[in-house]
Amino acid sequence: MAIDFRDENENLRRIFLSERLDVAGTDAVSTKFAALAAGSARRVLVDLTAVTFLASMGIRALVTNAKAQHLRGGRMVLFVGANAGVAKTLETTGIDALIPMFTDVAEAEKAALA
């Protein structure tokens, strides 16, 4: 599992997750993911386009960090792009109703900053 980030501006941080968000992958990035999501940016766009597998542990990490961001007065959105497998998992589990999910990056950025 790999994690990286880029601050798009002073209000928006884009966190890139790649590979498998299974038990091992989530454990490998969970501390860094929480720290990046809680950073100075109040809006977070999580890029899941390079995630090859999304398990319940990964979903829990997304939900936990989205809730924490909301409690701090921020917002988290998910960008899946053309990643149909991850999008289907998020839709099937209903996570897309809790955390806004987008296939278009411009729409995701706009929603994160709204």
C-alpha distances in whole Angstrom, upper triangle without the diagonal:
4,7,10,14,17,21,23,26,27,26,23,19,17,13,11,7,6,5,6,7,9,10,8,5,7,9,7,7,10,13,12,11,15,16,15,17,20,21,24,23,25,23,19,18,14,13,12,13,10,9,10,10,11,13,15,13,11,14,16,14,15,18,18,17,20,22,22,22,25,27,27,29,26,24,20,20,17,17,17,19,19,17,19,17,15,18,20,18,19,22,23,22,24,21,22,25,24,22,23,21,22,22,24,22,26,26,23,24,27,27,24,27,30
4,7,10,14,17,19,22,24,23,20,17,14,11,8,6,5,7,9,9,12,14,11,8,10,11,8,7,11,12,10,10,14,15,13,15,18,18,21,21,23,21,17,16,13,12,11,12,10,9,11,13,13,15,18,15,13,16,17,14,15,19,19,17,19,22,22,21,24,26,26,27,24,22,19,19,17,16,16,18,19,17,20,18,16,19,22,20,20,23,25,24,25,22,23,26,24,21,23,21,21,21,22,20,23,25,21,22,25,25,23,25,28
4,7,11,14,16,19,20,20,17,13,11,7,6,5,7,9,11,11,14,15,14,10,10,12,9,7,10,11,8,7,11,12,10,12,15,15,18,17,19,17,14,13,10,10,10,12,10,10,13,14,14,16,18,16,13,15,16,13,13,17,17,15,17,20,19,18,21,23,22,24,21,19,16,16,15,15,15,17,19,17,20,19,17,19,22,20,19,23,25,23,24,21,21,24,22,19,20,19,19,20,21,18,21,22,19,19,23,22,20,22,25
4,7,10,13,16,17,17,14,11,8,6,5,7,9,12,14,14,17,19,17,14,14,15,13,10,12,13,9,9,12,12,9,11,14,13,16,15,17,16,13,12,10,10,11,13,12,13,16,17,17,20,21,19,16,18,19,16,15,19,19,16,17,21,19,18,21,23,22,23,20,19,16,16,15,15,16,17,20,18,22,21,19,21,24,22,21,25,27,26,26,23,23,25,24,20,21,19,19,20,20,17,20,21,18,17,21,21,18,20,24
4,7,9,12,13,14,11,7,5,4,6,9,11,15,17,16,20,21,20,17,16,18,16,12,14,14,10,9,12,11,8,10,12,11,13,12,14,13,10,10,9,9,12,14,13,15,18,20,19,22,23,21,17,19,20,16,15,18,18,15,16,19,18,16,19,21,20,20,17,16,14,14,14,14,16,17,20,19,22,22,20,21,24,23,22,25,27,26,26,22,22,25,23,19,19,18,18,19,18,15,17,19,16,14,18,18,15,17,20
4,6,9,11,11,9,6,5,7,8,12,14,18,20,20,23,25,24,20,20,22,19,16,17,17,14,13,15,14,10,11,14,12,12,11,14,12,10,10,11,11,14,15,15,17,21,23,22,25,26,24,21,22,23,19,18,21,21,17,18,21,20,17,20,22,20,20,17,16,15,15,15,14,17,17,21,20,24,24,22,22,26,26,24,26,29,28,28,24,23,26,24,20,20,19,18,19,18,14,16,18,15,13,16,17,15,15,19
4,5,7,8,6,4,6,9,11,15,18,21,23,22,26,27,27,23,22,24,22,18,19,18,15,14,15,14,10,11,13,10,10,8,11,10,9,10,12,13,16,18,19,20,24,25,24,27,28,26,22,23,24,21,19,21,21,17,17,20,19,16,19,21,18,18,15,15,14,15,16,15,18,19,23,23,26,27,24,24,28,27,25,28,30,29,28,25,24,26,24,20,20,20,19,20,18,15,15,17,15,12,15,16,13,13,17
4,7,8,5,6,7,10,12,16,19,23,25,24,28,29,29,25,24,26,25,21,22,22,18,17,18,17,13,14,15,13,12,9,12,10,10,10,12,13,17,17,19,21,24,26,25,28,29,27,24,24,25,22,20,22,23,19,19,22,21,17,19,22,20,19,15,15,14,14,15,14,18,18,21,22,25,26,24,24,27,27,25,27,30,29,28,25,23,25,24,20,19,19,17,18,16,12,12,15,13,9,12,14,12,11,15
4,5,5,7,10,13,16,19,22,26,28,27,30,32,32,28,27,28,27,23,24,23,20,19,19,18,14,14,15,13,11,8,11,10,11,12,15,16,20,21,22,24,28,29,28,31,31,30,26,26,27,24,22,24,24,20,19,22,21,17,19,21,18,17,15,15,15,16,18,17,21,21,25,25,28,30,27,26,30,30,27,29,33,32,30,27,25,27,25,21,20,21,20,21,19,15,14,16,15,11,13,15,12,11,14
4,6,8,11,14,17,21,24,28,29,28,31,32,32,29,27,28,27,23,23,22,19,18,18,16,14,14,14,11,8,6,9,9,11,13,16,18,22,23,25,26,30,31,29,32,32,30,27,27,27,24,22,23,23,19,19,21,19,16,18,19,16,15,13,14,15,17,19,19,23,24,27,28,31,32,28,28,32,31,28,31,34,32,31,27,26,27,25,22,21,22,22,24,21,18,17,18,17,13,15,16,13,11,14
4,7,10,13,17,20,23,27,28,26,30,31,31,28,26,27,26,23,22,21,19,17,17,16,13,12,12,10,8,5,6,6,8,11,14,16,20,22,24,25,28,29,27,29,29,28,25,24,25,22,19,20,20,17,16,18,16,13,14,16,13,12,10,10,12,13,16,17,21,22,26,26,28,29,26,26,29,29,26,27,31,29,27,24,23,23,21,18,18,19,19,21,19,16,15,16,14,11,12,13,9,8,11
4,7,10,13,16,20,23,25,23,26,28,28,25,23,25,24,20,20,20,17,15,15,15,11,10,12,10,9,5,7,5,6,7,11,13,16,18,20,21,25,26,24,26,26,25,22,22,22,19,17,18,19,15,14,17,16,12,14,17,14,13,10,10,10,11,13,13,17,18,22,22,25,26,23,22,26,25,23,25,28,27,25,21,20,21,20,16,15,16,16,18,16,13,13,14,11,8,10,11,8,7,11
4,6,10,13,16,20,21,20,23,25,25,21,20,21,20,17,17,16,14,12,13,12,8,8,10,8,9,6,8,6,5,6,8,10,14,16,17,18,22,23,22,24,24,23,19,20,20,17,15,17,17,13,13,16,15,12,15,17,15,15,11,11,10,11,12,13,16,17,21,21,24,24,21,21,25,24,21,24,27,25,24,21,20,22,19,16,16,16,16,18,17,13,14,15,12,10,13,13,10,10,14
4,6,10,13,17,18,17,21,23,23,19,18,20,19,15,16,16,13,11,13,13,9,9,12,11,12,9,11,9,6,5,6,7,10,12,14,15,19,20,19,21,22,21,17,18,19,16,14,16,17,14,13,17,16,14,16,19,17,17,14,12,10,10,10,10,13,14,17,17,20,21,18,18,22,21,19,22,24,23,23,19,18,20,19,15,15,14,14,15,14,11,12,14,10,9,13,13,10,12,15
4,7,10,14,15,14,18,19,19,15,14,16,15,11,12,13,10,8,11,11,7,8,11,11,13,11,13,11,7,6,5,6,9,11,12,12,16,17,16,18,19,18,14,15,16,13,11,15,15,12,13,16,15,13,16,19,18,18,15,13,10,10,10,10,12,14,17,16,19,19,16,17,20,19,18,21,23,22,22,18,18,20,18,15,15,14,15,16,16,13,15,16,13,12,16,15,13,15,18
4,7,10,12,12,16,18,17,13,13,16,14,11,13,14,12,10,13,14,10,11,15,15,17,15,17,14,11,9,6,5,7,8,8,9,13,14,14,17,19,17,14,15,17,14,12,16,17,14,15,19,18,17,19,22,21,22,18,16,13,12,10,10,11,12,15,14,17,17,14,16,19,18,17,20,22,22,22,18,18,21,20,16,16,15,15,15,15,13,16,17,14,14,18,17,15,18,21
4,7,9,8,12,14,14,10,10,13,11,9,11,13,11,9,12,14,12,12,16,16,19,17,19,16,13,11,7,6,6,8,7,6,10,11,11,14,15,14,10,12,14,12,11,15,16,14,15,18,18,17,20,23,22,23,20,18,14,13,11,11,11,13,15,13,16,15,12,14,17,16,15,19,20,19,20,17,17,21,19,16,17,15,15,15,17,15,18,19,16,17,20,19,17,20,23
4,7,8,11,14,13,9,11,14,12,10,13,16,14,12,16,17,15,16,19,20,23,21,22,20,16,14,11,8,7,7,5,4,7,9,10,13,16,15,11,14,16,14,14,17,18,17,18,22,22,21,24,26,26,27,23,21,18,16,13,12,11,13,14,11,15,13,11,14,17,16,16,19,21,20,21,19,19,22,22,19,19,17,17,16,18,16,20,21,18,19,23,22,20,23,26
4,7,9,12,11,8,10,13,11,11,14,17,16,14,18,20,18,19,22,23,26,25,26,23,20,17,14,12,9,10,6,5,5,7,9,12,15,14,11,14,17,15,15,19,20,19,20,23,24,24,26,28,29,30,26,24,20,19,16,15,13,15,15,12,15,13,11,15,17,15,16,20,20,20,22,20,20,24,23,21,21,19,19,18,20,19,23,24,21,23,26,25,24,27,29
4,5,9,8,6,8,11,10,11,13,16,16,14,17,20,19,19,22,24,27,26,26,24,20,18,15,13,10,12,9,6,5,5,6,8,11,11,9,12,14,13,14,17,18,18,19,22,23,23,25,28,28,29,26,24,20,19,16,16,14,17,17,13,15,12,11,14,15,13,15,18,18,18,20,18,19,22,22,20,21,19,20,19,22,21,25,25,22,24,27,26,24,28,30
4,7,8,5,5,9,9,9,10,14,14,12,14,17,17,16,20,21,25,23,24,22,18,17,13,13,10,12,10,7,8,6,5,6,9,7,5,8,10,9,10,13,14,14,16,19,19,20,22,24,25,26,24,21,18,17,14,15,14,17,17,14,15,13,10,14,15,12,13,16,17,15,17,15,17,20,19,17,19,17,19,19,22,21,24,24,21,23,26,24,22,26,28
4,6,5,6,8,10,11,11,15,16,14,16,19,19,19,22,24,27,27,27,25,22,20,17,16,13,16,14,10,10,7,6,5,7,6,6,9,11,10,12,15,15,16,18,20,21,22,24,26,27,29,26,24,21,20,17,18,17,20,20,16,17,14,12,16,16,13,14,18,17,15,18,16,19,21,20,19,21,20,22,22,25,24,28,27,24,26,29,27,26,29,31
4,6,5,6,9,10,10,14,15,14,16,19,20,20,22,24,28,27,28,26,23,22,19,19,16,19,17,14,13,11,10,7,8,6,7,11,11,11,13,15,15,16,19,20,21,22,25,26,27,29,27,25,22,22,20,21,20,23,24,20,21,18,16,19,19,16,17,20,19,17,20,18,21,23,22,21,23,22,25,25,28,27,31,30,27,29,31,29,27,31,33
4,6,5,6,9,10,13,14,14,16,18,19,20,22,24,28,27,28,27,23,23,19,19,17,19,17,14,14,12,12,10,12,9,10,13,14,13,15,18,17,18,21,22,22,24,26,27,28,30,28,27,23,24,21,22,21,24,24,21,22,19,17,21,22,18,19,23,22,21,23,21,23,26,24,23,25,24,26,26,29,28,31,31,28,29,32,31,29,32,34
4,5,5,7,8,12,12,11,14,16,16,17,20,21,25,24,25,24,20,19,16,16,13,16,13,10,11,10,10,10,12,9,8,12,13,11,13,16,16,16,18,21,21,22,24,26,26,28,25,24,20,20,18,19,18,21,21,18,20,17,15,18,20,17,17,21,21,20,22,19,21,24,22,21,23,21,23,23,25,24,28,28,24,26,29,28,25,29,31
4,5,5,6,9,10,9,11,14,14,15,17,19,23,22,23,21,18,18,14,15,13,16,14,11,13,11,9,9,10,6,6,9,9,7,10,13,12,13,15,17,17,18,21,22,23,25,22,21,18,18,16,18,17,21,22,18,20,17,15,18,19,16,16,20,20,18,20,17,19,22,20,18,21,20,22,23,25,24,27,27,23,24,27,26,23,26,29
4,6,5,8,10,10,11,14,15,16,18,19,23,23,24,23,20,20,17,18,17,19,18,15,16,14,13,12,12,9,9,12,11,9,13,15,14,14,17,19,18,20,23,23,24,26,24,23,20,21,20,21,21,24,25,22,24,21,19,22,23,20,20,23,23,21,23,20,22,25,22,21,24,23,25,26,28,27,30,30,26,27,30,28,26,29,31
4,6,8,9,10,12,13,14,16,18,19,22,23,24,23,20,20,17,17,16,18,16,14,15,15,14,14,15,12,11,14,14,12,14,17,16,15,19,21,20,21,24,25,25,27,25,24,21,22,20,21,21,24,25,22,24,22,19,22,24,21,21,25,25,23,25,22,24,27,24,22,25,24,25,26,28,26,29,30,26,27,30,29,26,29,31
4,6,5,6,9,10,10,12,14,15,19,19,20,19,16,16,13,14,14,16,15,13,15,14,14,14,15,11,10,13,13,10,12,15,14,12,15,18,17,17,21,22,21,24,21,20,17,18,17,18,18,21,23,20,23,21,18,21,23,20,19,23,24,22,23,20,22,24,22,20,22,21,22,23,25,23,26,26,23,23,26,25,22,25,28
4,6,5,6,9,10,10,12,14,18,18,19,18,15,16,13,15,15,18,17,15,17,16,14,14,13,10,9,11,10,7,10,12,10,10,13,15,13,15,18,19,19,21,19,18,16,17,16,18,19,22,24,21,23,21,18,21,22,20,19,22,23,20,22,18,20,22,20,18,20,20,22,24,26,24,26,26,22,23,26,24,21,24,26
4,5,5,6,9,10,11,12,16,17,18,18,16,17,15,17,17,21,20,18,20,19,18,17,17,13,13,15,13,10,12,14,12,11,14,16,13,15,18,18,18,21,19,19,17,19,19,21,22,25,27,25,27,25,22,24,26,23,22,26,26,24,25,21,23,25,22,20,23,23,25,26,28,25,28,28,24,24,27,25,22,24,27
4,5,5,6,8,10,10,14,15,17,17,14,15,13,15,16,19,18,17,19,19,18,18,19,15,14,16,15,11,13,15,14,11,14,16,14,15,18,19,18,20,18,18,16,18,17,19,20,23,25,23,26,24,21,23,26,23,22,26,27,25,25,22,23,25,22,20,22,22,23,25,26,23,25,26,22,22,25,24,20,23,25
4,5,5,6,8,10,13,13,14,14,11,12,10,12,13,16,15,14,17,17,15,16,16,13,11,13,12,8,9,12,11,8,11,13,12,12,15,17,16,18,15,15,12,14,14,16,17,20,22,20,23,21,18,20,22,20,18,22,24,21,22,18,19,21,19,16,18,18,20,21,22,20,22,23,19,19,22,20,17,20,22
4,6,5,6,9,12,13,13,13,11,13,12,15,16,19,19,17,21,20,17,18,17,14,12,13,12,8,9,11,9,6,10,11,9,9,13,14,13,15,14,14,12,15,15,17,19,22,25,23,25,24,20,22,24,22,20,23,24,22,22,18,20,21,18,16,18,19,21,23,24,22,24,24,20,20,22,21,17,20,22
4,6,5,6,10,11,13,13,12,14,13,16,18,21,20,20,23,22,20,21,20,17,16,17,16,12,13,15,12,9,12,14,11,11,15,15,13,16,14,15,14,16,17,19,21,24,27,25,28,27,23,25,27,25,23,26,28,25,25,22,23,24,21,19,21,21,23,25,26,23,25,25,21,20,23,22,18,20,23
4,5,5,9,9,11,11,9,11,10,13,15,18,18,18,21,21,20,21,21,18,16,17,16,13,12,15,13,10,12,14,12,11,14,15,14,15,13,13,12,14,15,16,19,21,24,23,25,25,21,23,26,24,22,25,27,25,24,21,21,23,20,17,19,19,20,22,22,19,21,22,18,17,20,19,15,17,20
4,6,9,8,8,8,6,9,9,12,14,18,18,18,21,21,19,20,19,17,15,15,14,11,10,12,10,7,8,11,9,7,11,12,11,12,10,10,8,11,12,15,17,20,23,22,24,24,20,21,24,22,19,22,25,22,22,18,18,20,17,14,16,16,18,20,21,18,20,20,16,15,18,16,13,15,17
4,7,8,8,9,9,12,13,16,18,21,22,21,25,24,22,23,22,19,17,18,16,13,13,14,11,8,10,11,8,7,10,11,8,11,9,11,11,14,16,18,21,24,27,26,28,27,24,24,27,25,22,25,27,25,24,20,21,22,18,16,18,20,21,24,24,21,22,22,19,18,20,18,15,16,18
4,6,8,10,9,13,13,16,19,22,22,22,26,26,24,25,25,22,20,20,19,16,15,17,15,12,13,14,12,10,13,14,11,13,11,12,12,15,17,19,22,24,28,26,29,29,25,26,29,27,25,28,30,28,27,23,23,24,21,19,20,21,22,25,24,21,22,22,19,17,20,19,15,16,19
4,6,9,10,14,15,18,21,24,25,25,29,29,27,28,28,25,23,23,22,19,18,19,18,14,15,16,13,11,14,14,11,12,10,12,13,16,19,20,24,25,29,28,31,31,28,28,31,30,27,30,32,30,29,25,25,26,23,20,21,22,23,26,25,21,22,22,19,17,19,18,15,14,17
4,6,7,10,13,16,19,21,23,23,27,27,25,27,26,25,22,22,22,18,17,18,17,13,13,15,13,10,12,14,11,11,8,10,11,13,16,17,21,22,26,26,28,29,25,25,28,27,24,27,30,28,26,23,22,23,20,17,18,19,20,22,21,18,18,18,16,13,15,15,11,11,14
4,7,10,13,16,19,22,24,24,27,27,25,26,26,24,22,21,20,18,16,16,16,12,11,13,11,7,9,11,8,7,5,7,9,12,15,17,20,22,26,26,28,28,25,24,27,26,23,25,28,26,24,21,20,21,18,15,16,18,19,22,21,18,18,17,15,13,14,13,9,9,11
4,7,10,13,16,19,21,21,25,25,23,24,24,23,20,19,19,17,14,15,15,12,10,12,12,8,9,12,10,9,5,5,6,8,11,13,17,19,22,22,24,25,22,21,24,23,20,22,25,24,22,18,17,18,16,13,13,14,15,18,17,14,14,14,11,9,10,9,6,6,9
4,6,10,12,15,17,17,21,21,19,21,21,20,17,16,17,14,11,13,13,10,9,12,11,8,10,13,12,12,8,6,5,6,9,10,14,16,20,19,21,22,18,18,21,21,18,20,23,21,20,16,15,17,15,11,11,12,13,16,15,13,14,13,10,9,11,10,7,9,12
4,6,9,12,14,14,18,19,17,20,20,19,16,15,17,14,11,13,15,12,10,14,14,11,13,16,15,15,11,9,6,5,6,7,10,12,16,16,18,19,15,15,19,18,15,18,21,20,19,15,14,16,14,11,10,10,10,12,12,9,11,11,7,7,10,9,7,9,12
4,6,9,11,11,15,15,14,16,17,16,12,12,14,12,9,12,13,10,10,14,14,12,14,17,17,17,13,11,7,6,5,6,9,11,14,13,16,16,13,13,16,16,13,16,19,18,17,14,13,16,14,10,11,9,10,12,13,10,13,13,9,10,13,12,10,13,16
4,6,8,9,12,14,13,16,18,17,13,14,16,14,11,14,16,14,13,17,18,16,18,21,21,21,17,14,11,9,6,5,6,8,11,10,13,14,11,12,15,15,13,16,19,18,18,15,14,17,16,13,12,10,10,10,11,9,12,13,10,11,14,14,12,15,18
4,6,5,9,10,9,13,15,15,11,11,14,13,11,14,16,14,14,18,19,18,20,23,23,23,19,16,13,11,7,6,5,8,10,8,11,11,8,9,12,12,11,14,16,16,16,14,13,17,16,13,13,10,10,10,12,11,15,15,12,14,17,16,15,18,20
4,6,8,11,11,15,18,18,14,15,18,17,14,17,20,18,18,22,23,21,23,26,26,26,22,19,16,13,10,7,5,6,7,6,9,10,8,9,13,13,13,15,18,18,19,16,15,19,19,16,15,12,11,9,11,10,14,15,13,15,18,17,17,20,22
4,6,9,11,14,17,17,14,15,18,17,15,19,21,19,19,23,24,23,25,28,28,28,24,22,18,16,12,10,8,9,10,8,11,11,10,12,15,14,15,18,19,20,21,18,18,22,21,18,18,15,14,13,15,14,18,18,16,18,21,21,20,23,25
4,6,7,11,14,13,10,12,15,14,13,16,18,17,18,21,22,21,24,26,27,27,24,21,17,15,12,11,9,11,11,8,11,9,7,10,13,12,12,15,17,17,18,16,16,20,19,17,17,14,15,14,16,16,20,20,17,19,22,21,20,24,26
4,7,10,14,14,12,13,17,16,15,19,21,20,21,24,25,25,27,29,30,31,27,25,21,19,15,14,11,13,12,8,10,8,8,11,12,11,13,16,17,17,19,17,18,22,22,19,20,17,17,16,19,19,22,23,20,22,26,25,24,27,29
4,7,10,11,9,11,14,14,14,16,19,19,19,22,24,24,26,28,29,30,27,24,20,19,15,15,12,15,14,10,11,8,7,11,11,9,11,14,14,14,17,15,16,20,20,18,19,17,18,17,20,20,24,24,21,24,26,25,24,28,29
4,7,8,6,7,10,11,10,13,15,16,16,19,20,21,22,25,26,27,24,21,18,16,13,14,12,15,15,11,12,8,6,10,10,7,9,12,12,11,14,12,14,17,16,15,17,14,16,16,20,20,23,22,20,22,25,23,22,26,27
4,5,5,6,9,10,11,13,14,16,17,19,20,21,23,25,26,28,25,23,19,18,16,17,15,18,18,15,15,11,10,12,12,9,10,13,12,11,14,12,15,18,17,16,18,17,19,20,23,23,27,25,23,25,28,25,24,28,29
4,5,5,6,9,10,10,12,14,15,16,18,20,21,22,24,26,24,21,18,18,16,18,17,20,21,17,17,14,12,14,13,10,10,13,12,9,12,11,14,16,15,15,18,17,20,21,24,24,28,26,23,25,28,25,24,27,28
4,5,5,6,9,10,10,12,14,15,17,18,20,21,23,25,23,21,18,18,16,18,18,21,22,19,19,16,14,16,16,13,13,16,15,13,15,13,16,18,16,16,19,18,21,22,25,25,28,27,23,25,28,25,24,27,28
4,5,5,6,9,10,11,12,14,15,17,18,20,21,23,21,18,15,15,13,15,14,18,19,15,16,14,11,13,14,11,11,14,15,12,14,11,14,16,15,14,16,15,18,19,22,21,24,23,20,22,25,22,20,24,26
4,5,5,6,9,10,11,12,14,15,16,18,20,21,19,17,14,13,11,14,13,17,18,15,16,13,10,12,13,9,8,11,12,9,10,8,11,13,11,11,13,13,16,18,21,20,23,22,18,21,23,20,19,23,24
4,5,5,6,8,10,11,12,14,15,16,18,20,18,17,14,15,14,17,17,21,22,19,19,17,14,15,16,13,11,14,14,11,12,10,13,14,12,12,15,15,19,21,23,23,26,24,21,23,25,22,20,23,24
4,6,5,6,8,10,11,12,14,15,17,19,17,15,12,13,13,15,16,20,22,19,20,18,14,16,18,14,13,16,17,14,15,12,14,16,13,12,15,15,18,20,22,21,24,23,19,21,23,21,18,22,23
4,6,5,6,9,10,11,12,14,16,17,14,12,9,10,9,12,13,17,19,16,18,16,12,13,15,13,10,14,15,13,13,9,11,13,10,8,11,12,15,17,19,18,21,19,16,17,20,17,15,18,20
4,6,5,6,9,10,10,12,14,15,14,12,9,11,11,14,15,19,21,19,19,18,15,15,16,14,11,14,15,12,11,8,10,11,8,7,11,12,16,19,21,20,22,20,17,19,20,17,15,19,19
4,6,5,6,9,10,11,13,15,13,12,11,13,13,17,18,22,24,22,23,21,18,18,20,17,15,17,18,15,15,11,14,15,11,11,14,16,19,22,24,22,24,23,19,20,22,19,17,20,21
4,5,5,6,9,10,11,13,11,10,8,11,12,15,17,20,23,21,23,21,18,18,20,18,15,18,20,17,16,13,14,15,12,10,13,15,18,20,22,20,22,21,17,18,20,17,14,17,19
4,5,5,6,9,10,11,9,7,5,8,10,13,16,19,22,20,21,21,17,17,19,17,14,16,18,16,14,11,12,12,9,7,10,12,15,18,19,18,20,18,15,15,17,14,12,14,15
4,5,5,6,9,10,9,9,9,11,13,17,19,23,25,24,24,24,20,20,21,19,16,18,20,17,15,12,14,13,9,9,12,15,18,22,23,22,23,21,18,18,19,16,14,17,17
4,5,5,6,9,9,9,9,13,15,19,21,24,27,25,27,26,22,22,24,22,19,21,23,20,19,15,17,17,13,12,15,17,20,24,24,23,24,22,19,19,20,18,15,17,18
4,5,5,7,5,6,7,10,13,16,19,22,25,24,26,25,22,21,24,22,19,21,23,21,19,16,16,16,13,11,13,16,18,21,22,20,21,19,16,16,17,15,12,13,14
4,5,5,5,5,8,11,14,17,20,23,26,25,26,26,23,22,24,23,19,21,23,20,18,15,15,15,11,10,12,16,18,22,22,21,21,19,16,16,17,14,12,13,13
4,5,7,9,11,15,18,21,24,27,30,29,30,29,26,25,27,25,22,24,26,23,21,18,19,18,14,14,16,19,22,26,26,24,25,23,20,20,20,18,15,16,16
4,6,9,11,15,18,21,24,27,30,29,31,31,27,26,29,27,24,26,28,25,23,20,21,20,17,15,17,20,22,26,26,24,24,23,20,19,19,17,14,15,16
4,7,10,14,17,20,24,26,29,29,30,30,27,26,28,27,24,25,28,25,23,20,20,19,16,15,16,19,21,24,24,22,22,20,18,17,17,15,12,12,12
4,7,10,14,17,20,22,26,25,27,27,24,23,26,25,21,23,26,23,21,18,17,17,14,12,13,16,18,21,21,19,19,17,15,13,14,12,9,9,10
4,7,10,13,17,19,22,22,23,24,20,19,22,21,18,19,22,20,18,15,14,14,11,9,10,12,14,17,17,16,16,14,11,11,12,9,6,8,9
4,7,10,13,16,19,18,20,20,17,16,19,18,15,17,19,18,16,12,12,13,10,7,8,10,12,15,15,13,15,13,10,10,12,9,6,9,11
4,7,10,12,16,15,17,18,14,13,16,16,12,14,17,16,14,11,9,11,10,6,5,6,8,11,12,10,12,10,7,8,10,7,6,10,11
4,6,9,12,12,13,14,11,10,13,13,10,12,15,14,13,10,8,11,11,7,6,5,6,9,10,9,12,11,7,10,12,10,9,13,14
4,6,9,9,11,13,10,9,13,13,11,13,16,16,15,13,11,14,14,10,9,6,5,6,7,6,10,9,6,9,12,11,10,14,15
4,6,5,8,9,7,6,10,11,10,11,14,15,15,13,11,14,15,12,11,7,6,5,8,9,12,12,9,12,15,14,14,17,19
4,6,8,11,10,9,12,14,13,14,17,18,18,16,14,17,18,15,13,9,7,4,6,7,11,11,10,12,15,15,15,18,20
4,6,9,9,8,11,13,13,14,17,18,19,17,15,19,20,18,16,12,10,6,9,11,14,14,13,16,18,18,19,22,23
4,6,6,6,9,10,11,12,14,16,17,15,14,18,19,16,15,12,11,8,11,13,16,16,15,17,20,19,19,23,24
4,6,5,6,9,10,10,12,14,15,15,13,17,18,17,16,12,11,9,13,15,18,17,16,20,22,20,21,25,25
4,5,5,6,9,10,11,12,14,14,13,17,18,17,17,13,14,12,16,17,21,20,18,22,24,22,23,26,27
4,5,5,6,9,10,11,12,11,11,14,15,14,14,10,11,11,14,15,19,18,16,19,21,19,19,23,24
4,5,5,6,9,10,10,10,8,12,14,12,11,8,9,9,12,14,17,16,14,17,19,17,18,21,22
4,5,5,6,8,10,10,10,13,15,14,14,11,12,12,16,18,21,19,17,21,22,20,21,25,25
4,5,5,6,8,8,9,12,13,13,14,12,14,14,18,19,22,20,18,22,23,21,21,25,26
4,6,5,6,5,6,9,10,9,10,8,11,12,16,17,20,18,15,19,20,18,18,22,22
4,5,5,6,6,8,10,11,11,9,11,13,16,18,20,18,16,20,21,18,19,23,22
4,6,8,9,10,12,13,14,13,15,16,20,22,24,22,20,24,25,22,23,26,26
4,6,8,9,10,12,13,13,16,17,21,22,25,22,20,23,24,21,22,25,25
4,5,6,7,9,11,11,14,16,19,21,23,20,18,21,22,19,19,23,22
4,5,5,6,8,9,12,15,18,18,21,18,16,19,20,16,16,20,20
4,5,5,5,5,9,12,14,16,17,15,13,16,17,13,14,18,17
4,6,6,8,12,15,17,18,19,16,15,18,18,14,15,18,17
4,7,9,13,16,18,18,20,17,15,17,17,14,14,17,16
4,6,10,13,15,15,17,14,11,14,14,11,11,14,14
4,7,10,12,12,13,10,8,11,11,8,9,12,12
4,7,9,10,12,10,7,11,12,10,10,14,14
4,6,7,9,7,6,9,10,9,10,14,14
4,6,9,8,8,11,13,12,13,16,17
4,6,5,6,9,10,11,12,15,15
4,5,5,6,9,10,10,12,14
4,5,5,6,9,10,11,12
4,5,5,6,9,10,10
4,5,5,6,9,10
4,5,5,6,9
4,5,5,6
4,5,5
4,6
4
